[in-house]
Amino acid sequence: MSTAAKAIRQPSQSMVNGFDPARLNELPEPLQKNIRRRDRSLGPGYRLFYDEPLEIVRGKGVTLFDRDGNEYLDVYNNVPSVGHSHPRVIEAVHQQMQTLNTNTRYIQEPILEYSEQLLSTFPAELGHVMFTCTGSEANDLAMRVAKYVTGNQGIIVTAGAYHGLTAEVSSFSPSLGVGVPLGPNVRVIDAPDALRYSSDTVSLEDHLREQVRSAIADLHRHGIGVAAFIADSIFSSDGVYAGPTGFLRPIVEEIHAAGGLYIADEVQPGFGRTGEEWWGFQRHGIIPDIVTIGKPMGNGIPVAAAIFKPELLVDFGKNIRYFNTFGGNSVAIAAAQAVLDVIREEALLPNALEVGNKIVSELKAFSQDVEQVAEVRGSGLFIGVDLVTDRSTLSPNGSAATEIVNSLRRDRILISACGAQGNVLKLRPPMPFSSNDADRLLEGMEKAFTTLR
Ligand code: PMP
């Protein structure tokens, strides 16, 4: 196996800062009661955020409310992209629910209108959209098409990637950890960790190109051709790697040279969150063959999609039937249309850029002398703070991240952590996050950081 393919797989770190059931007895009685109830009916497969889990009853804008009426600043949830309980989305869903809710096998003008508007946000090469309910389904469909078109099975992903929950998609989601085996057709390359990558002779871009080459060679050695390279354009679960922009280009060149496709997973960065453009891949100046979108698309109403270069669907469309019962139903489309309208009318892209830049620059300023903060990075309202044991070794510090996440939660500011060791604080609020909201967040973080000194 290539070095890339041998990348060490960690246990799943996705809930590193989650609730530890062994500490149930330390919680207030009403919370204990509902956690026990939850365990009885939902079973052991679910997790809860934070040392002290939250019982949320209401959301408005960037604020969540618990059952006692306490307010929490939401710096985590990207799904309610235009803000919790946005009146435009509520009204659109309500109206549509009263009118019609059916599937894509009927002509419905609102679906046509939405599809045209959505496609107009993409480069002209991407011309067809197919609707699903979840990002996982979108990635499943994207990979099905990639395998069909190329006639190959091989998949290349980054070391900490998450692409979804179906059996197929989890087989190329290394962040799920050792308990969820990667497929024999899957090869892994390093996350584009510019902070820790160091070489006097080989640039990060060339290093990634070399990794992809050896992954492709290894697939070929096993008689497997390349179907696709798939990557989250902001590398969220890998640890938020927004730059240097351009590092994706050599990877895509190598994939295309090997006859494979490039799938941009925009489930997290998409719909303007990165501030500069509608889609994260645009920051890298490349055009994907397929793009998948989801989470923020319907502000919480389940709707997702895969966008294709039309030539990829010619034979697939002729020979394969695809029907998704709920995917792109009338109500989902109404919600998605309202989201698109609000993003434009409330100028949420420039807001993401402006407020995101402010957060990054102020975080950088006050963490300058905090030894455990190695880097503040991101784009727009997708920000990572990389915590280390010390700046000389850059050794990831997951426990510091857990501490900060829980200390902010006690201060009623909700964030999360990501990265292979759970050491990268993840700031990813609903997009109407204002400059005042940023001030509250920054004040809270400055206070939380003092516990690290
Ligand atoms: N891709 C990425 C990058 C994601 O973050 C997620 C969800 N966390 C998915 C795909 C899967 O989306 P869903 O949960 O809607 O199936």
Residues whose N, C-alpha, C, O or C-beta is under 5 A from the ligand:
A	BS01	PMP	T134 G135 S136 E137 Y162 H163 G164 D232 D265 V267 Q268 G294
